[in-house]
C-alpha cells in the first residue's frame, strides 16, 4: 500500500519563533527528519512542539535566519498550500456542509483533478480507512473515531510529501484512542510517508515514533529512539516526563551507594550525595534476607496485568514498584527489593 508521493527528508536549521508580543515560543532548533521516518514531537503544553509543526507546515514563519528544507527544496517562505503537505488537526477541521465523500475529495477538487481520477482516488481512501459505507453521510452524523478517519483520508488523498498530525487522538475516549493509535501506526508504516506527529501523550509517542523529540520550554531536551528516551534519559526532565521514575538519594563510597533503605552497588565516583534512578518494573520483590533495599507499603493498586506498590522508607520520595506477582499487599507491610544492576541510571 503506497498512496503517497515519494517520501522526502525534512531539515530545520536554526528555526526559532518569537511572536509580535515578544513571546519566545521556540529557541533556535536544528532537526533532521529522514525520508519515510515518523518523528514524534513530545512535551507538555507550551513546550514549542506545535509551533515547530506549524513552521514545518508553513502556517508560521521562523525568525530571520531560520531555514526549512523539504529534500533540496527551500520552502522557508512558501505557504502551506504550496508545500504539498497533509495535515490532521485535533479538531478534525472537516467541512460540516459536505458529505464524507466530498470532504475526502476536497483537496483533489482544489487541485482540479479529473472527475474519474478523483472518484477513483476517493474510493481508494475510503476503502483504506474502512469508511466506504459512510460516503454519503454528513459530518455531524459521525462518531469521533469516524471523523478522525475522514480527516486522515482527506490528508492522504492528495498524496502529500509530508504528513503532519497535531494531537489527532486527544479528543477521543481512552479505548478508541488506543485502537486508533494502532491503526495510525499501521497506516504510517504502510504508506512509508515522512510523518511528524505532535502529542503530549508519552504512550502515543512510544508506540508511533521511530524517533522522539522531547521538548521543554522551546528547547529540545533529547532526541532518540523510544528505547533510548526511556532507558537513557538525558536529564531529569526527560526521566520524569517519560514514564514513572524512581529516585534514590544516598552517599557513594567504595563501590556502594548507602540509602535510608539499604545499599546498592555503585560504579560512580565517591560522593557525599549521589542520585540513582530506576524504573518501577526493574525492581523485584524478594525475601527480606536477600534484599538490597527495604521499605514499608503505603498503598497498592491492582491493575489487572500487574500490581503497583508504593513504598516508603527507602528514599526521600515514594518508591513505586510494579510486579506481576498475584499477591495482596497490606499497608505497613515490610518488603524487600533488589534492582537489576544494568537498570540503574545515573544522570550527568
GUZATI-835876 format. One line per field, with one value per residue (C-alpha): x, y, z. Coordinates in pm, 1 decimal. Layout:
X X,...
Y Y,...
Z Z,...
***
This chain:
X 0.0,173.1,-69.6,175.7,428.1,791.7,889.7,1137.0,1358.8,1294.7,1563.3,1510.0,1811.0,1822.2,1443.5,1334.2,998.5,926.2,569.7,490.0,418.4,774.0,685.0,963.9,786.1,1085.1,1458.4,1680.6,1612.3,1801.9,1643.2,1686.0,1390.5,1474.5,1259.3,988.4,1054.6,788.9,914.9,707.6,735.8,658.7,627.2,391.7,172.1,373.1,694.1,712.1,608.2,302.3,497.3,761.6,492.4,335.5,675.6,714.6,361.3,409.0,145.9,417.6,741.5,1062.8,1251.2,1500.5,1790.2,1581.5,1550.1,1313.5,1411.6,1199.6,1464.2,1671.0,1384.0,1395.6,1033.1,1101.4,887.6,629.2,273.0,113.4,-81.8,244.6,430.0,223.1,172.4,-121.5,-232.0,-461.2,-575.3,-706.3,-1035.0,-1050.8,-1125.4,-1380.9,-1641.2,-1982.4,-2174.9,-2009.0,-2053.6,-1773.9,-1700.8,-1690.3,-1458.6,-1213.2,-1230.0,-1179.1,-803.4,-833.3,-1106.6,-888.0,-608.9,-855.1,-808.7,-1019.5,-1351.3,-1282.3,-940.7,-1083.3,-1361.0,-1108.9,-874.4,-1156.7,-1276.2,-926.0,-907.8,-1249.8,-1157.2,-821.2,-981.7,-1273.3,-1537.0,-1681.4,-2029.9,-2018.4,-1953.4,-2287.4,-2317.5,-2285.5,-2004.9,-2245.9,-2372.5,-2030.3,-1865.7,-1531.4,-1342.3,-1518.1,-1441.8,-1077.5,-1067.4,-1224.0,-961.8,-681.8,-831.5,-858.7,-498.3,-361.9,-577.7,-359.4,-53.4,142.3,518.0,482.0,202.8,166.1,-53.5,-131.4,-262.1,-513.0,-637.0,-659.3,-1033.7,-1121.2,-1202.0,-927.1,-1044.1,-1096.9,-769.1,-586.0,-747.9,-686.0,-327.0,-267.3,-445.0,-246.4,78.7,-13.3,-120.1,206.6,413.1,212.6,238.4,609.5,543.8,753.3,540.9,567.0,330.1,269.3,145.1,175.5,88.7,403.0,232.1,136.4,489.8,644.4,403.3,426.5,769.4,1075.8,1234.3,1102.2,1196.7,1128.7,1078.4,1080.6,1025.2,1107.5,1423.5,1494.2,1569.9,1656.1,1617.9,1633.5,1451.8,1175.3,1412.7,1687.0,1447.0,1305.6,1619.9,1879.8,1713.4,1946.2,1834.4,1589.5,1312.5,1312.3,1334.3,1034.8,827.3,868.7,707.6,744.9,1092.9,1224.2,1499.8,1729.8,1934.4,2237.2,2606.7,2850.3,3168.8,3389.2,3157.6,2840.7,2550.8,2408.9,2044.6,1800.0,1650.6,1970.5,2269.2,2322.6,2629.7,2775.9,3009.0,3040.9,3281.3,3261.6,3028.3,2866.6,2539.0,2453.3,2130.0,2044.1,1727.6,1536.0,1204.5,929.4,942.1,1316.8,1275.4,1194.1,1023.0,1235.9,1266.3,1388.3,1709.9,1802.2,1702.0,1921.7,1655.3,1369.7,1058.4,703.4,392.5,187.3,-56.3,-105.7,-321.8,-431.5,-425.2,-516.8,-195.2,19.5,8.4,155.9,305.0,409.0,683.0,813.6,1137.4,1372.2,1432.9,1321.3,1046.5,792.9,926.9,697.8,732.6,534.2,502.7,318.0,304.3,-50.5,-14.2,-215.2,-5.1,-107.9,-44.0,254.0,388.8,769.0,900.2,1247.4,1367.4,1653.1,1722.1,1885.2,2233.7,2201.5,1873.7,2029.7,2063.6,2287.9,2228.7,2524.5
Y 0.0,316.2,600.7,884.9,1073.3,971.3,1040.5,1320.2,1427.5,1745.9,1973.0,2256.2,2479.8,2735.6,2773.5,2998.7,3167.7,3496.1,3628.4,4000.6,4044.1,3932.6,3578.7,3338.7,3014.6,2833.6,2865.0,2808.3,2446.9,2227.6,1895.0,1631.9,1405.9,1124.8,1029.6,784.7,836.5,905.0,1160.5,1245.3,1587.2,1522.0,1752.1,1939.9,2229.0,2534.1,2343.9,2451.2,2127.3,2268.2,2580.0,2351.7,2160.4,2482.4,2601.6,2273.8,2315.0,2675.8,2808.4,3000.0,3152.6,3107.7,3411.0,3554.6,3315.1,3000.8,2764.7,2479.5,2232.3,1958.1,1746.8,2000.1,2249.7,2556.9,2601.8,2851.7,3122.4,2904.1,2898.2,2568.6,2534.2,2524.5,2274.1,1965.9,1859.9,1675.9,1794.3,1636.9,1852.9,1767.6,1936.7,1741.1,2068.3,1894.4,2083.2,2030.3,2127.2,1848.6,1472.0,1236.1,1176.0,1547.6,1614.8,1349.1,1486.1,1849.7,1871.8,1691.7,1930.6,2228.9,2070.6,2032.6,1656.8,1496.5,1363.8,998.2,1006.1,1190.4,935.5,653.2,818.0,895.6,534.6,412.8,640.1,537.8,171.3,220.5,388.0,140.4,412.8,333.9,284.8,638.6,812.7,995.5,1083.7,1435.4,1504.8,1568.5,1211.3,1061.9,949.8,1092.2,792.5,810.6,1181.5,1111.0,853.1,1103.6,1363.3,1112.4,1008.4,1372.0,1442.8,1136.9,1167.6,1442.1,1216.1,1469.6,1475.6,1508.3,1414.4,1634.3,1531.3,1770.6,1575.3,1392.0,1146.9,1373.5,1436.5,1064.3,838.7,610.7,285.6,441.3,629.4,301.0,133.5,424.7,451.0,101.6,189.3,510.8,321.7,58.0,329.6,522.2,203.6,101.4,440.4,482.8,856.3,1111.2,1199.3,1441.7,1373.2,1609.0,1476.0,1523.2,1154.5,952.0,620.5,755.2,877.8,544.1,347.8,561.5,721.2,592.6,876.6,1101.6,1466.8,1563.9,1937.7,2164.2,2542.0,2581.0,2369.2,2011.2,1821.6,1494.5,1321.4,944.0,617.9,530.3,288.0,549.3,805.8,557.6,378.9,653.8,986.8,1280.1,1475.0,1484.8,1645.7,1365.6,1099.7,1245.9,1310.8,967.9,702.0,666.2,703.4,631.8,840.9,708.2,958.9,831.3,853.2,685.4,531.5,236.4,97.3,117.5,361.5,383.4,495.2,512.0,183.8,-13.5,-23.0,-79.0,-146.3,182.0,225.3,602.7,820.5,863.2,1148.9,1291.9,1290.9,1087.7,1010.0,694.7,633.8,318.2,221.2,51.3,-267.8,-309.5,-375.9,-725.2,-808.5,-1062.7,-1216.0,-966.2,-1160.1,-1130.2,-767.7,-474.8,-230.3,-245.2,-31.1,-22.0,-44.3,274.6,174.8,-81.6,-82.6,-391.2,-305.0,-642.8,-743.1,-605.2,-453.1,-111.6,-91.4,235.2,211.0,449.9,442.0,377.5,728.2,1086.0,1022.1,742.7,442.9,280.0,-88.2,-283.3,-659.1,-936.9,-1144.9,-1237.8,-1123.3,-891.9,-627.8,-470.3,-116.3,-111.9,-444.3,-453.4,-557.8,-631.1,-520.7,-593.4,-383.9,-512.8,-353.9,-274.8,-91.1,171.7,511.2,795.1,1138.3,1359.7
Z 0.0,-117.2,-169.7,-104.3,-310.3,-282.0,81.6,139.8,424.7,621.9,764.2,1006.8,1062.1,1343.8,1341.9,1627.5,1677.4,1851.3,1835.2,1789.4,2161.4,2236.6,2348.4,2261.2,2170.3,2022.9,2070.8,1763.4,1664.9,1420.0,1331.3,1060.7,975.7,734.0,437.7,542.1,912.5,1174.9,1425.5,1731.3,1896.1,2262.6,2559.5,2792.6,2686.2,2586.2,2513.2,2145.9,1975.8,1795.1,1693.0,1538.9,1348.3,1222.2,1095.9,904.7,766.6,659.1,898.1,1085.5,960.7,1159.6,1282.8,1031.5,980.1,1017.7,723.2,631.1,358.2,202.0,33.9,-156.6,-183.0,39.0,148.5,427.4,270.9,95.7,237.4,332.8,6.4,-192.0,27.6,-60.6,299.0,451.3,792.0,1051.2,1341.4,1686.1,1591.9,1260.7,1070.4,847.8,643.2,809.0,493.9,292.8,296.5,391.7,24.3,-51.5,242.1,125.2,-229.5,-127.5,-181.2,-515.5,-627.8,-540.5,-747.6,-1040.5,-1069.2,-1344.1,-1213.2,-1298.5,-1134.4,-835.1,-786.8,-808.0,-554.3,-310.5,-334.0,-251.5,51.3,182.1,145.1,312.9,613.8,615.9,588.1,244.4,385.6,528.9,195.8,179.4,548.3,685.0,929.7,1217.4,1178.0,1253.1,1575.7,1686.1,1554.6,1218.0,1187.9,1259.1,980.6,740.8,837.3,775.1,440.7,328.8,427.5,247.9,-65.3,-214.5,-181.1,21.8,51.1,428.3,670.3,978.8,1272.3,1557.1,1859.6,1635.6,1901.4,2206.6,2184.7,2179.0,2472.9,2604.5,2442.2,2099.6,2127.0,2190.7,1890.0,1654.0,1774.2,1637.0,1312.1,1264.0,1324.3,1065.0,822.1,852.4,815.8,511.4,342.6,408.8,424.7,613.3,914.4,1205.1,1494.4,1786.9,2121.2,2496.0,2547.7,2615.6,2530.9,2189.5,2134.0,2231.6,2012.1,1697.6,1682.0,1502.0,1694.8,1968.4,2011.9,2374.0,2411.7,2716.2,2717.1,2348.6,2364.0,2255.2,2575.1,2398.2,2063.6,2031.5,1973.4,2219.7,2393.1,2421.5,2564.2,2816.2,2929.8,2877.5,2962.8,2905.7,3209.7,3497.6,3293.1,3035.4,3305.6,3488.6,3176.9,3015.6,3232.3,3607.0,3750.8,4099.3,4256.7,4524.6,4721.5,4907.0,4985.6,4748.0,4882.0,4793.6,4527.0,4737.3,4749.5,5101.6,5122.4,5409.5,5290.5,5228.4,4994.5,4623.4,4408.3,4278.8,3984.1,4003.6,4199.1,4574.6,4665.5,4976.1,4783.8,4476.1,4292.4,4101.4,3900.6,3811.2,3654.0,3858.9,3652.9,3714.2,4087.5,4213.1,4540.1,4729.8,5074.3,5334.0,5399.6,5028.8,4983.2,4885.3,4998.9,5247.5,5270.5,5401.8,5184.3,5193.8,4916.2,4640.2,4328.2,4137.0,3764.5,3618.8,3443.2,3725.8,4073.6,4151.9,4501.4,4671.0,4934.0,5197.7,5395.5,5101.9,4970.4,5022.9,4768.1,4749.4,4557.4,4300.8,4213.2,3955.5,3991.0,3809.7,4127.8,4225.3,4582.3,4801.7,4975.5,5305.4,5423.0,5660.6,5530.1,5500.9,5161.8,5033.8,4690.5,4455.3,4145.9,3829.4,3816.9,3443.9,3510.7,3737.3,3568.5,3671.7,3523.4,3438.2
***
